[in-house]
């Protein structure tokens, strides 16, 4: 992923108070990917993935992330 993509993830995740990985999963979900491939070896990972469905990305954020090459 390009540096612009990481910066966009950081910006959007900070705006929602979640981790960048959670925004990345939310972005996939909003694109219709209903089963993103994730891996969990700890309870904290599962909790993080469950939080990933809560950030509702605005159209502007969605466009910003797509333009930055995060998907």
Secondary structure in CASP SS format (residue, H / E / C, confidence):
PFRMAT SS
TARGET T0000
AUTHOR 0000-0000-0000
METHOD secondary structure of the structure
MODEL  1
X C 1.00
X C 1.00
X H 1.00
X H 1.00
X H 1.00
X H 1.00
X H 1.00
X H 1.00
X H 1.00
X H 1.00
X H 1.00
X H 1.00
X H 1.00
X H 1.00
X H 1.00
X H 1.00
X C 1.00
X C 1.00
X C 1.00
X H 1.00
X H 1.00
X H 1.00
X H 1.00
X H 1.00
X H 1.00
X H 1.00
X H 1.00
X H 1.00
X H 1.00
X H 1.00
X C 1.00
X C 1.00
X C 1.00
X C 1.00
X C 1.00
X C 1.00
X C 1.00
X C 1.00
X C 1.00
X C 1.00
X C 1.00
X C 1.00
X H 1.00
X H 1.00
X H 1.00
X H 1.00
X H 1.00
X H 1.00
X H 1.00
X H 1.00
X H 1.00
X C 1.00
X C 1.00
X C 1.00
X C 1.00
X C 1.00
X C 1.00
X C 1.00
X H 1.00
X H 1.00
X H 1.00
X H 1.00
X H 1.00
X H 1.00
X H 1.00
X H 1.00
X H 1.00
X C 1.00
X C 1.00
X C 1.00
X C 1.00
END
